[in-house]
């Protein structure tokens, strides 16, 4: 099996069905859906079971109902059930961008891995995301560098991780907001995993979740400092911090997330990444 699409949930309501429906609509059928539910009581899992039955997708969807300690613990639990060569974590409320996402990444894997000696090595294939709040595509860097790791790694909803990326360890559950970020940096700095950009939009990102409330934003900054301090040397940290100051990061964040400015800003970023990607 090529892909395992992991969806973790707890009392997600209608969002669970909406997310899984976009997976079942994929043109490529070489995948499974692993739904890890933390013992929901809102009837969302029962509604999903009805959807799966209506779509005749019983062979594609597995639902695991077990208590967990939060989103990252739930993801770790789900991985133990996953059978695919590559994992993608799609949160409830997030949707696949179109019906051909899996086909595009299947083609990328065939070109990059299946035809070379890279099979079995730690690898991450990643793409762009569509921001639902601003109704525009956010483009990511075509090359992962220490600066990329410091300021803006691709979100986990847009990353296809080879199963080997989770064979040694999963997400750190002591981190409440940035465990996926820490895992990404671990793969880049410690495991020297291969990162491949695919020019495709992967997910429609809902935003506004747990990691974006005021308390979590504060904790996110604390965890970011601790994680970057662990994986990056003093010179890299100095360079990245100086770069953020010189390039007016707060202003750029405002432009990227503002509904009026975001389309023009992200179009500019796309052009810059295209130029840098050729080097």
Secondary structure, 3 states (H helix, E strand, C coil): CCEEEEEEECCCCHHHHHHHHHHHCCCCCCEEEEEEECCCCCCHHHHHHHHHHHCCCCCCEEEEECCCCCHHHHHHHHHCCCCCCEEEECCCCCEECCCCHHHHHHHHHHHHHHCCCCCCCCEEEEEEEEECCCCEEECCCCCCCHHHHHHCCCCHHHEEEEHHHHCCCCCCCCCCCCHHHHHHHHHHHHCCCEEEEEEEEEEEECCCCHHHCHHHHHHHHHHHHHHHHHHCCHHHHHHHHHHHHHCCHHHHHHHHHCCCCHHHHHHHHHHHHHHHHCC
